Structure formats: structure tokens, C-alpha cells
Amino acid sequence: MSADATTEREEHLQHLRDALNSGTLRRAGRMINALHPAEIGRLLDSLPPRERNVVWDLVDPDLGGDVLLELNEEVRASLVRSMDVDEVVFAAEGMEVDDLADFLAGLPEAITAAVLTSLDHEDRERLHSVLAYPEDTAGGLMDTETVTVRPDVTLEVVLRYLRMRGTLPAGTDALFVVNRTEQYVGRLLLVSLLTEDPERTVSEFMDAHTDGIAADTSAAEVARLFEGRDLVSAPVVDAGGRLLGRITVDDVVDVIRDEADHSIYSMAGLDEDDDMFAPVITSSRRRAVWLGVNLATAFIAAWVVGLFEATLDQVVALAVLMPIVASMGGIAGSQTLTLIIRGLALGKVQDSNTRWLLVRELAVAMLNGLGWALVVALAVLAWFGDWRLGAIIGVALVLNLIVAAISGVLIPVLLKRLGIDPALAGSVVLTTVTDVVGFMAFLGLGTVFLT
């Protein structure tokens, strides 16, 4: 989006907020329904609950389903709870099967049953086929509405068939070629259909090199396949190669956005699906667990410091300088941790290259550690006039950066093997390790050489 377009949209939203604040709801309603459903969704996500409910009541029911799909899951659930069953059923009408599957996730059973009852037999079967797979897999992402052709028919026959059909599913850039047992064998790009000799057969122009995506493939891997192959759409197949449905690039964009949100929020122990404007008690309860975990790790670090109480009483300078070692180790470890977590998410970090990455991060830590250790040692010498104190903090700094590098590589790899989200737990474990090692190294060396 250009800067001018962004400015225009922001001005439009500001006018809308002014209309809401002034109480001119009819004007506000016209402005709301002139927006794209995605923009209405962003507006609702950015409003406190009371104002959100007012705006939602102004949304045209014909736009309701599209708007609900654009909302944060918790916000969507809160609005659906305020709707009658008939309103929910009406909002679900016309949704694509993959969107409908996402929409129904987490809704009360009574509402889900009512929506399923409103579907015809064919759509109900298509929905069940999507719901049979976890939502974070290719099967859970797919839309079962596909257009298929046989490899032995001519392009002219395909064109006549499409004219009789009248419409194509949204996002169609290719038709999927299947044999008589519905096994996927290739895809026919629409550009080939429109530009090549209509008397020749589909098999002469179909792309047989784009493999189908297995239904149990993870959503993250699907996103990587789309990125690597520059796909607009891709077929989803079962274990026997039978065509089940298709995934389009708009679904993949949602996956990429969700992964980015997840990475950012998980680093702080938050859930990307939480409502930013949730009640204070609800948000406090959610964050309390994370704060409790951090408090426990802080007590571990404090206990280590307490072991050197006598040393700190004798050499007060150690207490003054102690945070420097822990802080440098934490920052260096976080840099490595972020790099490895991102690499794991993109599939770049694997068993075959973990050792190489570990050696590389150790080399980086050594280089940075020696350089900054010299700077800190000289600063401490100038500050306290004690070369032993400068040497101790320099050595402790190098040791902590080395441990930080090792931890930054191994912690996320081990957590992933244990089935724990590295983005969620990695930073807590890393901080504990670098604090404990930093304090232990600095205060231990201080005890040996200064007391």
C-alpha cells in the first residue's frame, strides 16, 4: 500500500471515530460499511469492548461473515456470543469451506450444529473432510472446491466445459489434472489454456513437475513450499496421491502472519489470539503464570549471589559491577537464541548443520567476548584503579558469552525435540543460565583472587 493510500485510510478511520464520538451513528454506519471487511476487522480489533459492540451493531449483516473472518479469535468469539444463532448461521453463509472450518473452531456445539444443519449435503461433506485434519496442516488449510480435468482431453473441450460451468473458485490460477481414479498428475495453468492451440491435449501443456502437498504437511512447511516455488495455488493430496483440495496464496499469507505474531508474542509469554482490550482481571491472570516462572528463575539467580555474600561484604565493587556480566551474557544469548528459533521455524536449522552453527556462534562469542572484555577491563581499571578487578570481570565476561552462545544454540534445539515451543520457553531458560553462570563466574573469581 502506498504512503498516500495509507494516509487516506487513516484519515477515513479518524473521521469514523469522530462520528462515533459525536453520536452520529447513521453517518458512522455508512462510513463503516464503505470500508473493506479487513479494515472493519482491524477497526473492531482496535476498539475497547463497549465501543466495539456499538460498531459491530452498525455493520451490514451481509458483510458480517467476511468481517468475522478478519478478527482476532478472541474478539470473534466475544462477538459471536452476543449474536443469535440465526445471525451466526446467516454470517456463515457463502464462506469458503476452509474459512468456515476456521470460523467454527472454538464455537459452542449448539451454534456449530446449527451451522452444519444449514449446509447442503455436499458442503457438509466437504467441511467434514477439512475438519478431519488439524487446522495447522495442509488438510486443515485446504479448500475442497477444485476444478479438475483429464489429461487426454483437448484444450477446446476444457474451454467449453468452463463456459458451461460459468464460474471459477476464487484465486484459481490453474486447473488440476487427474486420472480416472482421481489421482493428481499435474496442473494446467490458465495462461496455457488461453494461449495455446485449442486442438492439442491437456497432457501436452500441463505442469507435471509441481508435486501435490501431502494433507498432513505442517502449515509452516506449506508456507515454505509456496515461497520456494512461487506458487499461487497448490493441490493437496492424500497418501495415495488422490486429489483432496487446494491451498491458495491468501491462506498462506494468513499462516505467515500468524507465525510472525506467534513468534513476537511468545517471546513475552503471551498468546497472539488474546484480545488486547480484554478485561483487566483476565489479562492479569494470563500474565501471572509467566511472571511466576520468571520470579522462580530470579530466585535461582539470587540464591547464587547469596552464596557469595561474604565476598560482597568485603569487596563492594563486585556488587557494583555484577550486573554488567549478566547483562552482556543475556544480550549475546538472546541474539543467538533469536537466530536459531527463526532458523528452526524456516527449516534452516537441522541436525546436519547444528554442530556447524554451534562452532560458528562460539567463534562469534569469542571474538566479541575478547573485544568487549578488553573495553570493560580498561574501564574498570580506570574507575577502581585495580587491575585484578578488571582482569576478573574480563575473564567472567568471556566465559559468560561462550556459555550464552552454547545455550542460545542448544536450548531451542532441545526444546523442539521435547515438543516444547522454543519461542515460548527459550528466553526464560536462557536468561536463567546466563545470570547464574555470569554471577557464578564473576563472584567465584572474585572470591579466589580478591579475598
Secondary structure by P-SEA (a helix, b strand, c coil): ccaaaaaaaaaaaaaaaaaaaacaaaaaaaaaaaccaaaaaaaaaaccaaaaaaaaaaccccaaaaaaaaccaaaaaaaaaaccaaaaaaaaccccaaaaaaaaccccaaaaaaaaaaccaaaaaaaaaaacccccccccccccbbbbbbccccaaaaaaaaaaaccccccccbbbbbcccccccbbbbaaaaaccccccccccccccccccccccccaaaaaaaaaaacccbbbbbcccccccccccaaaaaaaaaaaaaaaaaaaacccccccccccaaaaaaaaaaaaaaaaaaaaaaaaaaaaaaaaaaaccccccaaaaaaaaaaaaaaaaaaaaaaaaaacccccccaaaaaaaaaaaaaaaaaaaaaaaaaaaaaacccaaaaaaaaaaaaaaaaaaaaaaccaaaaaaaacccccccaaaaaaaaaaaaaaaaaaaaaaaccc
